[in-house]
Amino acid sequence: MSDDGYRSQRYREGMEHQIGSLGLTLNAVVWWNSLYLDAAVKQLRADRFPATDEMCARLSPICCDHSNFLGRYAFTRAELDVGLRPFHDPAQES
């Protein structure tokens, strides 16, 4: 194998590793978003908001502002024994 063929193969393998890593990260973000969407719907229904199945069918764990497709994510360590973080309260943000 020539030097160029070897470099090309290594480059291709490196790209495959990056794509696999990005896919794994994106899957983790979508899973995490799904957990929060499920918790949010349960909370809305507990608060007697009419969150219908038709409304929920339009939810997507990909359409979130904190999700990006650039492959750059920042993570902070979560407190595992606490559970999910609380939802934002719009009344407190004003």
N, C-alpha and C positions, 0 to 999 in steps of 0.2 A: 504494500500500500504506500502510495506517495505521501509526502509530508502534507500536501494540501488535502488529500483524502482523509488523513488522520485528523487534521484540525477541523475539517467539515463535520466529521462524525462526532467529535467531542463537542463541537458547538451545538449540533442537533441534540445530543444527549443532555446538554446543559439546559437547552430550551425546554425539553420534555420534563425535566425536573422542576423548572420554574412554573410551567403550566400545571403540573400536578400539585405543586404547593399552593398555587393560587386557587385551584379548584377546591382543595381541602379547606383553605381559609374561608372561601366564599360559602361552602357548605356549612361551616361552623357558624358564620354570621347569620345565614338564613335560618338555621336551627334555633339560634338564640332569639332572633326576631320572632319566630313562631311561638316560642314560649311566652314572650311578652304579649303578643297579639292575643293568644289564648287567655292569658290572665286578664288583659284589658277587657275582653268581651265578657268574661265571667263577672268582673267587677261592675261593668255597665248593667248587666242583667240583674245583679244583686241590688243595684241602686234603682231598679225598676225602669231603666231606659229600654225602650223596645228595640233591642239589637236583634233584628230578624235574621233568619238563615240567608235570606236574599241579600241583606247588607253584608253579612260575613263572607259570602261567596265572592265579593269584590275585593276583599282584603288580600294583600300580597306581602310576604315577608321580604321581598326584594325592594319594594318601593319605599325606602326609608332614607331620610337625609344623611344618616351616618353610614350608609352602605355606599361604597364606591367600587369601581372596577379598575382602578389604577394599580392595585396590588400593594397599596401602602395602608396599613392599619396600625392604630395605636391601641394597646390593651392595658388595662390596669387590673391588678389582682383583686378579685372579688372576695368578699367575706362569705365563705361557703356555708357557714352555719346560720346565716341571717336569712337566706332565701333571696328572692328577687328584690331588686331595689324598688322603692315606692314610685308610683307614677307622678308625673308633674301635675301640680295643682294650678290651673290657670288663675285662680283667685289670688294665689300668693305671688304670682309673677307680675301682677299689675302694680 
